[in-house]
Structure formats: structure tokens, C-alpha cells
Amino acid sequence: MAIASEMPLLDDEGRVMAVRCPAAGCGAVVDLIDGRLDRHLVRGQKCRTSGVQVVVAEG
């Protein structure tokens, strides 16, 4: 599980759609699918947080 506290993107109903990846050295804006980070790349390789469940907290 990861905690994302920066830049949540919300839909019209206030649900979190995307967050900035909390992994060190990544920082990509990633879609959330069923509360998990969508697959994404960092430096050309799959980021280690792809598929990890995320809790969004105020930063």
C-alpha cells in the first residue's frame, strides 16, 4: 500500500481519478483503477508502484 498526498485529480462527484505517484524518482500522474495505481513507466521501466493500492491523504 502507498500513500499519495500530492495533486489528487477529482471527477465531478469528488472521487479521486488520478494522483502523483509517491515512488521516489517517479512523480508521474497516474490513473487510479479500483483504488490501485495504473501501470506506468519510470525511466523506461515499469514503476515498482504499478498496481499498488493507494490511500489518498491530505498533505
PyMOL Python script that loads the backbone (N, CA, C, O; Angstrom):
from pymol import cmd

cmd.read_pdbstr("""\
ATOM      1  N   MET A   1       0.848  -1.171   0.000  1.00  0.00           N
ATOM      2  CA  MET A   1       0.000   0.000   0.000  1.00  0.00           C
ATOM      3  C   MET A   1       0.895   1.236   0.000  1.00  0.00           C
ATOM      4  O   MET A   1       1.953   1.258   0.630  1.00  0.00           O
ATOM      5  N   ALA A   2       0.449   2.262  -0.719  1.00  0.00           N
ATOM      6  CA  ALA A   2       1.176   3.521  -0.791  1.00  0.00           C
ATOM      7  C   ALA A   2       0.241   4.645  -0.369  1.00  0.00           C
ATOM      8  O   ALA A   2      -0.980   4.517  -0.449  1.00  0.00           O
ATOM      9  N   ILE A   3       0.830   5.743   0.079  1.00  0.00           N
ATOM     10  CA  ILE A   3       0.050   6.919   0.446  1.00  0.00           C
ATOM     11  C   ILE A   3       0.407   8.040  -0.515  1.00  0.00           C
ATOM     12  O   ILE A   3       1.573   8.410  -0.647  1.00  0.00           O
ATOM     13  N   ALA A   4      -0.597   8.573  -1.177  1.00  0.00           N
ATOM     14  CA  ALA A   4      -0.395   9.698  -2.091  1.00  0.00           C
ATOM     15  C   ALA A   4      -1.012  10.923  -1.452  1.00  0.00           C
ATOM     16  O   ALA A   4      -2.176  10.907  -1.053  1.00  0.00           O
ATOM     17  N   SER A   5      -0.228  11.989  -1.355  1.00  0.00           N
ATOM     18  CA  SER A   5      -0.749  13.194  -0.708  1.00  0.00           C
ATOM     19  C   SER A   5      -0.679  14.414  -1.611  1.00  0.00           C
ATOM     20  O   SER A   5      -1.163  15.485  -1.245  1.00  0.00           O
ATOM     21  N   GLU A   6      -0.086  14.263  -2.779  1.00  0.00           N
ATOM     22  CA  GLU A   6       0.058  15.412  -3.669  1.00  0.00           C
ATOM     23  C   GLU A   6      -0.828  15.283  -4.896  1.00  0.00           C
ATOM     24  O   GLU A   6      -0.927  14.217  -5.505  1.00  0.00           O
ATOM     25  N   MET A   7      -1.460  16.374  -5.240  1.00  0.00           N
ATOM     26  CA  MET A   7      -2.160  16.546  -6.502  1.00  0.00           C
ATOM     27  C   MET A   7      -3.180  15.475  -6.855  1.00  0.00           C
ATOM     28  O   MET A   7      -3.074  14.888  -7.932  1.00  0.00           O
ATOM     29  N   PRO A   8      -4.158  15.191  -6.012  1.00  0.00           N
ATOM     30  CA  PRO A   8      -5.203  14.278  -6.477  1.00  0.00           C
ATOM     31  C   PRO A   8      -6.096  14.983  -7.504  1.00  0.00           C
ATOM     32  O   PRO A   8      -6.463  16.142  -7.313  1.00  0.00           O
ATOM     33  N   LEU A   9      -6.441  14.292  -8.581  1.00  0.00           N
ATOM     34  CA  LEU A   9      -7.367  14.818  -9.577  1.00  0.00           C
ATOM     35  C   LEU A   9      -8.728  14.203  -9.324  1.00  0.00           C
ATOM     36  O   LEU A   9      -8.862  12.980  -9.265  1.00  0.00           O
ATOM     37  N   LEU A  10      -9.742  15.049  -9.175  1.00  0.00           N
ATOM     38  CA  LEU A  10     -11.073  14.596  -8.801  1.00  0.00           C
ATOM     39  C   LEU A  10     -12.034  14.687  -9.983  1.00  0.00           C
ATOM     40  O   LEU A  10     -11.888  15.547 -10.852  1.00  0.00           O
ATOM     41  N   ASP A  11     -13.020  13.787 -10.004  1.00  0.00           N
ATOM     42  CA  ASP A  11     -14.078  13.883 -11.007  1.00  0.00           C
ATOM     43  C   ASP A  11     -15.165  14.822 -10.493  1.00  0.00           C
ATOM     44  O   ASP A  11     -15.019  15.408  -9.421  1.00  0.00           O
ATOM     45  N   ASP A  12     -16.250  14.969 -11.248  1.00  0.00           N
ATOM     46  CA  ASP A  12     -17.330  15.895 -10.881  1.00  0.00           C
ATOM     47  C   ASP A  12     -18.006  15.535  -9.567  1.00  0.00           C
ATOM     48  O   ASP A  12     -18.618  16.394  -8.931  1.00  0.00           O
ATOM     49  N   GLU A  13     -17.904  14.276  -9.151  1.00  0.00           N
ATOM     50  CA  GLU A  13     -18.541  13.830  -7.917  1.00  0.00           C
ATOM     51  C   GLU A  13     -17.568  13.785  -6.739  1.00  0.00           C
ATOM     52  O   GLU A  13     -17.926  13.309  -5.661  1.00  0.00           O
ATOM     53  N   GLY A  14     -16.342  14.275  -6.934  1.00  0.00           N
ATOM     54  CA  GLY A  14     -15.366  14.325  -5.857  1.00  0.00           C
ATOM     55  C   GLY A  14     -14.556  13.062  -5.652  1.00  0.00           C
ATOM     56  O   GLY A  14     -13.800  12.965  -4.685  1.00  0.00           O
ATOM     57  N   ARG A  15     -14.700  12.087  -6.545  1.00  0.00           N
ATOM     58  CA  ARG A  15     -13.901  10.851  -6.434  1.00  0.00           C
ATOM     59  C   ARG A  15     -12.532  11.079  -7.048  1.00  0.00           C
ATOM     60  O   ARG A  15     -12.399  11.777  -8.053  1.00  0.00           O
ATOM     61  N   VAL A  16     -11.514  10.485  -6.438  1.00  0.00           N
ATOM     62  CA  VAL A  16     -10.148  10.631  -6.932  1.00  0.00           C
ATOM     63  C   VAL A  16      -9.977   9.777  -8.182  1.00  0.00           C
ATOM     64  O   VAL A  16     -10.228   8.572  -8.166  1.00  0.00           O
ATOM     65  N   MET A  17      -9.547  10.421  -9.269  1.00  0.00           N
ATOM     66  CA  MET A  17      -9.337   9.728 -10.540  1.00  0.00           C
ATOM     67  C   MET A  17      -7.859   9.427 -10.796  1.00  0.00           C
ATOM     68  O   MET A  17      -7.522   8.412 -11.406  1.00  0.00           O
ATOM     69  N   ALA A  18      -6.979  10.318 -10.325  1.00  0.00           N
ATOM     70  CA  ALA A  18      -5.547  10.178 -10.581  1.00  0.00           C
ATOM     71  C   ALA A  18      -4.770  10.874  -9.480  1.00  0.00           C
ATOM     72  O   ALA A  18      -5.265  11.810  -8.851  1.00  0.00           O
ATOM     73  N   VAL A  19      -3.542  10.407  -9.250  1.00  0.00           N
ATOM     74  CA  VAL A  19      -2.657  11.012  -8.252  1.00  0.00           C
ATOM     75  C   VAL A  19      -1.234  11.024  -8.793  1.00  0.00           C
ATOM     76  O   VAL A  19      -0.912  10.336  -9.761  1.00  0.00           O
ATOM     77  N   ARG A  20      -0.401  11.813  -8.151  1.00  0.00           N
ATOM     78  CA  ARG A  20       1.023  11.793  -8.483  1.00  0.00           C
ATOM     79  C   ARG A  20       1.627  10.576  -7.792  1.00  0.00           C
ATOM     80  O   ARG A  20       1.404  10.369  -6.599  1.00  0.00           O
ATOM     81  N   CYS A  21       2.383   9.775  -8.523  1.00  0.00           N
ATOM     82  CA  CYS A  21       2.988   8.565  -7.977  1.00  0.00           C
ATOM     83  C   CYS A  21       3.904   8.923  -6.804  1.00  0.00           C
ATOM     84  O   CYS A  21       4.757   9.802  -6.929  1.00  0.00           O
ATOM     85  N   PRO A  22       3.730   8.246  -5.666  1.00  0.00           N
ATOM     86  CA  PRO A  22       4.540   8.556  -4.488  1.00  0.00           C
ATOM     87  C   PRO A  22       5.931   7.919  -4.484  1.00  0.00           C
ATOM     88  O   PRO A  22       6.708   8.159  -3.561  1.00  0.00           O
ATOM     89  N   ALA A  23       6.258   7.118  -5.489  1.00  0.00           N
ATOM     90  CA  ALA A  23       7.566   6.447  -5.521  1.00  0.00           C
ATOM     91  C   ALA A  23       8.693   7.451  -5.735  1.00  0.00           C
ATOM     92  O   ALA A  23       8.578   8.357  -6.561  1.00  0.00           O
ATOM     93  N   ALA A  24       9.773   7.286  -4.993  1.00  0.00           N
ATOM     94  CA  ALA A  24      10.938   8.155  -5.138  1.00  0.00           C
ATOM     95  C   ALA A  24      11.465   8.074  -6.561  1.00  0.00           C
ATOM     96  O   ALA A  24      11.671   6.984  -7.094  1.00  0.00           O
ATOM     97  N   GLY A  25      11.681   9.226  -7.172  1.00  0.00           N
ATOM     98  CA  GLY A  25      12.228   9.274  -8.517  1.00  0.00           C
ATOM     99  C   GLY A  25      11.203   9.134  -9.625  1.00  0.00           C
ATOM    100  O   GLY A  25      11.570   9.194 -10.798  1.00  0.00           O
ATOM    101  N   CYS A  26       9.931   8.950  -9.296  1.00  0.00           N
ATOM    102  CA  CYS A  26       8.908   8.795 -10.334  1.00  0.00           C
ATOM    103  C   CYS A  26       8.127  10.103 -10.471  1.00  0.00           C
ATOM    104  O   CYS A  26       8.488  10.945 -11.294  1.00  0.00           O
ATOM    105  N   GLY A  27       7.080  10.286  -9.694  1.00  0.00           N
ATOM    106  CA  GLY A  27       6.303  11.518  -9.732  1.00  0.00           C
ATOM    107  C   GLY A  27       5.339  11.638 -10.896  1.00  0.00           C
ATOM    108  O   GLY A  27       4.787  12.715 -11.116  1.00  0.00           O
ATOM    109  N   ALA A  28       5.116  10.562 -11.655  1.00  0.00           N
ATOM    110  CA  ALA A  28       4.171  10.598 -12.774  1.00  0.00           C
ATOM    111  C   ALA A  28       2.749  10.761 -12.247  1.00  0.00           C
ATOM    112  O   ALA A  28       2.429  10.299 -11.151  1.00  0.00           O
ATOM    113  N   VAL A  29       1.906  11.413 -13.025  1.00  0.00           N
ATOM    114  CA  VAL A  29       0.488  11.482 -12.699  1.00  0.00           C
ATOM    115  C   VAL A  29      -0.139  10.208 -13.257  1.00  0.00           C
ATOM    116  O   VAL A  29      -0.083   9.948 -14.459  1.00  0.00           O
ATOM    117  N   VAL A  30      -0.742   9.412 -12.355  1.00  0.00           N
ATOM    118  CA  VAL A  30      -1.188   8.073 -12.707  1.00  0.00           C
ATOM    119  C   VAL A  30      -2.676   7.909 -12.401  1.00  0.00           C
ATOM    120  O   VAL A  30      -3.156   8.336 -11.351  1.00  0.00           O
ATOM    121  N   ASP A  31      -3.395   7.286 -13.330  1.00  0.00           N
ATOM    122  CA  ASP A  31      -4.811   6.977 -13.106  1.00  0.00           C
ATOM    123  C   ASP A  31      -4.946   5.965 -11.989  1.00  0.00           C
ATOM    124  O   ASP A  31      -4.092   5.098 -11.807  1.00  0.00           O
ATOM    125  N   LEU A  32      -6.041   6.089 -11.239  1.00  0.00           N
ATOM    126  CA  LEU A  32      -6.392   5.088 -10.235  1.00  0.00           C
ATOM    127  C   LEU A  32      -7.474   4.199 -10.815  1.00  0.00           C
ATOM    128  O   LEU A  32      -8.484   4.696 -11.314  1.00  0.00           O
ATOM    129  N   ILE A  33      -7.280   2.905 -10.757  1.00  0.00           N
ATOM    130  CA  ILE A  33      -8.270   1.942 -11.226  1.00  0.00           C
ATOM    131  C   ILE A  33      -8.599   1.045 -10.044  1.00  0.00           C
ATOM    132  O   ILE A  33      -7.752   0.286  -9.573  1.00  0.00           O
ATOM    133  N   ASP A  34      -9.838   1.138  -9.570  1.00  0.00           N
ATOM    134  CA  ASP A  34     -10.285   0.390  -8.393  1.00  0.00           C
ATOM    135  C   ASP A  34      -9.354   0.599  -7.199  1.00  0.00           C
ATOM    136  O   ASP A  34      -9.048  -0.345  -6.470  1.00  0.00           O
ATOM    137  N   GLY A  35      -8.903   1.851  -7.003  1.00  0.00           N
ATOM    138  CA  GLY A  35      -8.057   2.187  -5.860  1.00  0.00           C
ATOM    139  C   GLY A  35      -6.605   1.794  -5.992  1.00  0.00           C
ATOM    140  O   GLY A  35      -5.852   1.876  -5.022  1.00  0.00           O
ATOM    141  N   ARG A  36      -6.195   1.364  -7.184  1.00  0.00           N
ATOM    142  CA  ARG A  36      -4.801   0.960  -7.412  1.00  0.00           C
ATOM    143  C   ARG A  36      -4.183   1.818  -8.507  1.00  0.00           C
ATOM    144  O   ARG A  36      -4.867   2.259  -9.430  1.00  0.00           O
ATOM    145  N   LEU A  37      -2.880   2.046  -8.390  1.00  0.00           N
ATOM    146  CA  LEU A  37      -2.179   2.809  -9.415  1.00  0.00           C
ATOM    147  C   LEU A  37      -2.129   2.014 -10.711  1.00  0.00           C
ATOM    148  O   LEU A  37      -1.774   0.836 -10.714  1.00  0.00           O
ATOM    149  N   ASP A  38      -2.485   2.665 -11.805  1.00  0.00           N
ATOM    150  CA  ASP A  38      -2.408   2.037 -13.112  1.00  0.00           C
ATOM    151  C   ASP A  38      -0.933   1.790 -13.457  1.00  0.00           C
ATOM    152  O   ASP A  38      -0.043   2.441 -12.911  1.00  0.00           O
ATOM    153  N   ARG A  39      -0.691   0.855 -14.357  1.00  0.00           N
ATOM    154  CA  ARG A  39       0.681   0.556 -14.792  1.00  0.00           C
ATOM    155  C   ARG A  39       1.275   1.809 -15.435  1.00  0.00           C
ATOM    156  O   ARG A  39       0.638   2.445 -16.275  1.00  0.00           O
ATOM    157  N   HIS A  40       2.490   2.157 -15.037  1.00  0.00           N
ATOM    158  CA  HIS A  40       3.172   3.304 -15.604  1.00  0.00           C
ATOM    159  C   HIS A  40       4.676   3.071 -15.596  1.00  0.00           C
ATOM    160  O   HIS A  40       5.171   2.156 -14.938  1.00  0.00           O
ATOM    161  N   LEU A  41       5.396   3.913 -16.337  1.00  0.00           N
ATOM    162  CA  LEU A  41       6.841   3.734 -16.507  1.00  0.00           C
ATOM    163  C   LEU A  41       7.616   4.854 -15.831  1.00  0.00           C
ATOM    164  O   LEU A  41       7.155   5.992 -15.744  1.00  0.00           O
ATOM    165  N   VAL A  42       8.800   4.504 -15.358  1.00  0.00           N
ATOM    166  CA  VAL A  42       9.762   5.477 -14.854  1.00  0.00           C
ATOM    167  C   VAL A  42      11.113   5.103 -15.461  1.00  0.00           C
ATOM    168  O   VAL A  42      11.586   3.975 -15.322  1.00  0.00           O
ATOM    169  N   ARG A  43      11.707   6.058 -16.123  1.00  0.00           N
ATOM    170  CA  ARG A  43      12.982   5.824 -16.825  1.00  0.00           C
ATOM    171  C   ARG A  43      12.912   4.602 -17.740  1.00  0.00           C
ATOM    172  O   ARG A  43      13.849   3.807 -17.809  1.00  0.00           O
ATOM    173  N   GLY A  44      11.779   4.467 -18.442  1.00  0.00           N
ATOM    174  CA  GLY A  44      11.628   3.408 -19.429  1.00  0.00           C
ATOM    175  C   GLY A  44      11.310   2.028 -18.883  1.00  0.00           C
ATOM    176  O   GLY A  44      11.209   1.074 -19.655  1.00  0.00           O
ATOM    177  N   GLN A  45      11.149   1.895 -17.566  1.00  0.00           N
ATOM    178  CA  GLN A  45      10.834   0.599 -16.972  1.00  0.00           C
ATOM    179  C   GLN A  45       9.567   0.717 -16.137  1.00  0.00           C
ATOM    180  O   GLN A  45       9.230   1.798 -15.656  1.00  0.00           O
ATOM    181  N   LYS A  46       8.867  -0.401 -15.969  1.00  0.00           N
ATOM    182  CA  LYS A  46       7.649  -0.398 -15.168  1.00  0.00           C
ATOM    183  C   LYS A  46       7.975   0.081 -13.752  1.00  0.00           C
ATOM    184  O   LYS A  46       8.887  -0.433 -13.104  1.00  0.00           O
ATOM    185  N   CYS A  47       7.221   1.067 -13.287  1.00  0.00           N
ATOM    186  CA  CYS A  47       7.419   1.594 -11.935  1.00  0.00           C
ATOM    187  C   CYS A  47       7.027   0.537 -10.909  1.00  0.00           C
ATOM    188  O   CYS A  47       6.069  -0.210 -11.109  1.00  0.00           O
ATOM    189  N   ARG A  48       7.769   0.481  -9.822  1.00  0.00           N
ATOM    190  CA  ARG A  48       7.531  -0.544  -8.800  1.00  0.00           C
ATOM    191  C   ARG A  48       6.203  -0.365  -8.075  1.00  0.00           C
ATOM    192  O   ARG A  48       5.744  -1.289  -7.405  1.00  0.00           O
ATOM    193  N   THR A  49       5.570   0.816  -8.194  1.00  0.00           N
ATOM    194  CA  THR A  49       4.282   1.009  -7.541  1.00  0.00           C
ATOM    195  C   THR A  49       3.093   0.722  -8.463  1.00  0.00           C
ATOM    196  O   THR A  49       1.945   0.880  -8.048  1.00  0.00           O
ATOM    197  N   SER A  50       3.350   0.305  -9.702  1.00  0.00           N
ATOM    198  CA  SER A  50       2.247  -0.058 -10.598  1.00  0.00           C
ATOM    199  C   SER A  50       1.423  -1.159  -9.961  1.00  0.00           C
ATOM    200  O   SER A  50       1.967  -2.177  -9.534  1.00  0.00           O
ATOM    201  N   GLY A  51       0.111  -0.963  -9.893  1.00  0.00           N
ATOM    202  CA  GLY A  51      -0.786  -1.956  -9.332  1.00  0.00           C
ATOM    203  C   GLY A  51      -0.924  -1.926  -7.823  1.00  0.00           C
ATOM    204  O   GLY A  51      -1.707  -2.690  -7.258  1.00  0.00           O
ATOM    205  N   VAL A  52      -0.175  -1.052  -7.158  1.00  0.00           N
ATOM    206  CA  VAL A  52      -0.217  -0.965  -5.694  1.00  0.00           C
ATOM    207  C   VAL A  52      -1.479  -0.212  -5.261  1.00  0.00           C
ATOM    208  O   VAL A  52      -1.865   0.771  -5.894  1.00  0.00           O
ATOM    209  N   GLN A  53      -2.112  -0.670  -4.194  1.00  0.00           N
ATOM    210  CA  GLN A  53      -3.278   0.027  -3.638  1.00  0.00           C
ATOM    211  C   GLN A  53      -2.829   1.361  -3.051  1.00  0.00           C
ATOM    212  O   GLN A  53      -1.761   1.452  -2.445  1.00  0.00           O
ATOM    213  N   VAL A  54      -3.650   2.395  -3.235  1.00  0.00           N
ATOM    214  CA  VAL A  54      -3.281   3.730  -2.798  1.00  0.00           C
ATOM    215  C   VAL A  54      -4.314   4.311  -1.851  1.00  0.00           C
ATOM    216  O   VAL A  54      -5.518   4.156  -2.054  1.00  0.00           O
ATOM    217  N   VAL A  55      -3.834   4.983  -0.813  1.00  0.00           N
ATOM    218  CA  VAL A  55      -4.674   5.749   0.088  1.00  0.00           C
ATOM    219  C   VAL A  55      -4.317   7.207  -0.153  1.00  0.00           C
ATOM    220  O   VAL A  55      -3.147   7.587  -0.100  1.00  0.00           O
ATOM    221  N   VAL A  56      -5.331   8.018  -0.416  1.00  0.00           N
ATOM    222  CA  VAL A  56      -5.109   9.434  -0.661  1.00  0.00           C
ATOM    223  C   VAL A  56      -5.315  10.183   0.648  1.00  0.00           C
ATOM    224  O   VAL A  56      -6.358  10.068   1.291  1.00  0.00           O
ATOM    225  N   ALA A  57      -4.282  10.965   1.035  1.00  0.00           N
ATOM    226  CA  ALA A  57      -4.336  11.715   2.281  1.00  0.00           C
ATOM    227  C   ALA A  57      -3.994  13.170   2.004  1.00  0.00           C
ATOM    228  O   ALA A  57      -3.294  13.484   1.042  1.00  0.00           O
ATOM    229  N   GLU A  58      -4.489  14.041   2.846  1.00  0.00           N
ATOM    230  CA  GLU A  58      -4.136  15.458   2.700  1.00  0.00           C
ATOM    231  C   GLU A  58      -2.688  15.659   3.068  1.00  0.00           C
ATOM    232  O   GLU A  58      -2.200  15.108   4.055  1.00  0.00           O
ATOM    233  N   GLY A  59      -1.998  16.460   2.258  1.00  0.00           N
ATOM    234  CA  GLY A  59      -0.577  16.673   2.500  1.00  0.00           C
ATOM    235  C   GLY A  59      -0.353  18.000   2.991  1.00  0.00           C
ATOM    236  O   GLY A  59       0.789  18.375   3.257  1.00  0.00           O
TER     237      GLY A  59
END
""", "prot")
cmd.dss("prot")
cmd.show_as("cartoon", "prot")
cmd.util.cbc("prot")
cmd.orient("prot")
